Amino acid sequence: MRKLYILILAAAVCACLAACGGEKPVEPVESIPADGEIQSGADSAARAAMDWEAAYEEKVNELEQEDQEIYRSIFQCGTGEKILAVTSSVYADGESMEADIYQYADGEIYYLGSVSSTGTAYPLAFTEEAVLFGGNHTAGKLVIHDGTGELYQLENMNIEGKTPVLEIYDIINGEKTLKSSEEISADEADSYDYYTNAFADEKAEMIIFQ
């Protein structure tokens, strides 16, 4: 009987030791690249910033080599990396009526297209989602996604005898594909006046080129 008790006690001790001496939970560790350096989240963000900055600088240099006088502006707009706008003509305090729009996405620079206002009273502007352009009887916005866009364009606003028209295009690599076109009422056109309304709502900022 004493021998049986000793065996039971020994088995209990062994079970306890096995439970206490199990493997410790594995702590998550940061991945180590091939060069042996640990890549932190801050390092990744810094490297991404360097990528788009270097890419935009290269694009501007490329345009300048084509004997163009280039003015640039970089600003946050739409999804993805910041936007690069370039123009060859400025007035006032660095404003412009027209520009080519580029975006760095997935390691490449995408040409989104050209935007143009119809008068110096409507310099190019931007909101969180879009680049804005306008005129006495037109208004438009280029909504920017990752390397693509949508162009919303209003025409014939406030012209007596003409019905306003709203057109919407998909933009891929600067090529426009018409998605829809419809005649709308004058009241709808006023409510869709992307340029004027954005400034009235204090959501728009001028694009300033340097």
KADAKA-V304000 format. One record per residue. N is the residue number from 1. RES is the residue in one letter. OMEGA is omega in degrees with one decimal (* if undefined). Layout:
BEGIN
n:N res:RES omega:OMEGA
n:N res:RES omega:OMEGA
END
This chain:
BEGIN
n:1 res:M omega:179.4
n:2 res:R omega:179.6
n:3 res:K omega:178.6
n:4 res:L omega:179.6
n:5 res:Y omega:-179.4
n:6 res:I omega:179.5
n:7 res:L omega:178.9
n:8 res:I omega:-180.0
n:9 res:L omega:179.9
n:10 res:A omega:179.2
n:11 res:A omega:180.0
n:12 res:A omega:178.9
n:13 res:V omega:179.8
n:14 res:C omega:179.7
n:15 res:A omega:-180.0
n:16 res:C omega:179.6
n:17 res:L omega:180.0
n:18 res:A omega:-179.5
n:19 res:A omega:-177.6
n:20 res:C omega:-174.1
n:21 res:G omega:178.4
n:22 res:G omega:-178.7
n:23 res:E omega:176.6
n:24 res:K omega:176.2
n:25 res:P omega:-180.0
n:26 res:V omega:179.3
n:27 res:E omega:177.3
n:28 res:P omega:179.3
n:29 res:V omega:177.5
n:30 res:E omega:180.0
n:31 res:S omega:-179.5
n:32 res:I omega:179.1
n:33 res:P omega:-177.0
n:34 res:A omega:-179.0
n:35 res:D omega:175.4
n:36 res:G omega:-179.0
n:37 res:E omega:177.6
n:38 res:I omega:-177.4
n:39 res:Q omega:178.4
n:40 res:S omega:177.5
n:41 res:G omega:179.8
n:42 res:A omega:178.3
n:43 res:D omega:179.7
n:44 res:S omega:179.9
n:45 res:A omega:-179.7
n:46 res:A omega:-179.6
n:47 res:R omega:178.3
n:48 res:A omega:178.8
n:49 res:A omega:178.9
n:50 res:M omega:-178.8
n:51 res:D omega:-176.6
n:52 res:W omega:178.1
n:53 res:E omega:179.6
n:54 res:A omega:-179.8
n:55 res:A omega:179.2
n:56 res:Y omega:178.2
n:57 res:E omega:178.6
n:58 res:E omega:179.1
n:59 res:K omega:178.8
n:60 res:V omega:178.4
n:61 res:N omega:178.6
n:62 res:E omega:179.4
n:63 res:L omega:179.8
n:64 res:E omega:178.5
n:65 res:Q omega:177.1
n:66 res:E omega:177.8
n:67 res:D omega:176.0
n:68 res:Q omega:171.0
n:69 res:E omega:-170.2
n:70 res:I omega:169.9
n:71 res:Y omega:-174.7
n:72 res:R omega:171.3
n:73 res:S omega:178.2
n:74 res:I omega:-175.7
n:75 res:F omega:-180.0
n:76 res:Q omega:-177.2
n:77 res:C omega:178.4
n:78 res:G omega:-179.5
n:79 res:T omega:176.3
n:80 res:G omega:-175.9
n:81 res:E omega:178.6
n:82 res:K omega:-175.0
n:83 res:I omega:172.0
n:84 res:L omega:173.6
n:85 res:A omega:179.3
n:86 res:V omega:178.9
n:87 res:T omega:177.6
n:88 res:S omega:-176.2
n:89 res:S omega:176.8
n:90 res:V omega:176.1
n:91 res:Y omega:-179.3
n:92 res:A omega:-176.8
n:93 res:D omega:179.8
n:94 res:G omega:178.2
n:95 res:E omega:178.5
n:96 res:S omega:177.1
n:97 res:M omega:-173.9
n:98 res:E omega:179.3
n:99 res:A omega:168.7
n:100 res:D omega:-173.8
n:101 res:I omega:179.5
n:102 res:Y omega:173.9
n:103 res:Q omega:175.2
n:104 res:Y omega:179.8
n:105 res:A omega:178.0
n:106 res:D omega:176.3
n:107 res:G omega:179.9
n:108 res:E omega:172.8
n:109 res:I omega:179.2
n:110 res:Y omega:173.9
n:111 res:Y omega:-176.5
n:112 res:L omega:179.2
n:113 res:G omega:178.7
n:114 res:S omega:174.7
n:115 res:V omega:-176.0
n:116 res:S omega:170.8
n:117 res:S omega:-176.0
n:118 res:T omega:178.3
n:119 res:G omega:-176.9
n:120 res:T omega:176.5
n:121 res:A omega:-178.0
n:122 res:Y omega:178.1
n:123 res:P omega:-179.8
n:124 res:L omega:-178.1
n:125 res:A omega:178.6
n:126 res:F omega:170.4
n:127 res:T omega:179.0
n:128 res:E omega:-173.6
n:129 res:E omega:-166.9
n:130 res:A omega:167.8
n:131 res:V omega:-174.2
n:132 res:L omega:172.2
n:133 res:F omega:-176.5
n:134 res:G omega:-179.9
n:135 res:G omega:-179.3
n:136 res:N omega:-176.2
n:137 res:H omega:179.0
n:138 res:T omega:173.0
n:139 res:A omega:-179.7
n:140 res:G omega:175.3
n:141 res:K omega:174.1
n:142 res:L omega:179.3
n:143 res:V omega:-169.6
n:144 res:I omega:173.7
n:145 res:H omega:178.5
n:146 res:D omega:176.8
n:147 res:G omega:177.4
n:148 res:T omega:179.4
n:149 res:G omega:173.1
n:150 res:E omega:-179.1
n:151 res:L omega:176.9
n:152 res:Y omega:-174.3
n:153 res:Q omega:176.7
n:154 res:L omega:178.5
n:155 res:E omega:177.1
n:156 res:N omega:177.8
n:157 res:M omega:174.3
n:158 res:N omega:174.8
n:159 res:I omega:-176.9
n:160 res:E omega:178.2
n:161 res:G omega:179.0
n:162 res:K omega:179.3
n:163 res:T omega:177.9
n:164 res:P omega:180.0
n:165 res:V omega:175.2
n:166 res:L omega:177.5
n:167 res:E omega:179.5
n:168 res:I omega:-178.3
n:169 res:Y omega:163.8
n:170 res:D omega:179.1
n:171 res:I omega:174.6
n:172 res:I omega:-178.3
n:173 res:N omega:177.1
n:174 res:G omega:-179.8
n:175 res:E omega:-179.3
n:176 res:K omega:172.6
n:177 res:T omega:-176.5
n:178 res:L omega:176.9
n:179 res:K omega:-179.5
n:180 res:S omega:176.6
n:181 res:S omega:-178.6
n:182 res:E omega:173.6
n:183 res:E omega:-178.7
n:184 res:I omega:-179.3
n:185 res:S omega:178.0
n:186 res:A omega:178.3
n:187 res:D omega:177.5
n:188 res:E omega:179.9
n:189 res:A omega:177.9
n:190 res:D omega:-179.4
n:191 res:S omega:178.7
n:192 res:Y omega:-176.9
n:193 res:D omega:-171.9
n:194 res:Y omega:-174.5
n:195 res:Y omega:-175.9
n:196 res:T omega:-176.5
n:197 res:N omega:179.7
n:198 res:A omega:177.2
n:199 res:F omega:178.2
n:200 res:A omega:179.0
n:201 res:D omega:179.8
n:202 res:E omega:178.0
n:203 res:K omega:-173.1
n:204 res:A omega:172.7
n:205 res:E omega:175.7
n:206 res:M omega:171.2
n:207 res:I omega:-179.3
n:208 res:I omega:-177.4
n:209 res:F omega:179.1
n:210 res:Q omega:*
END
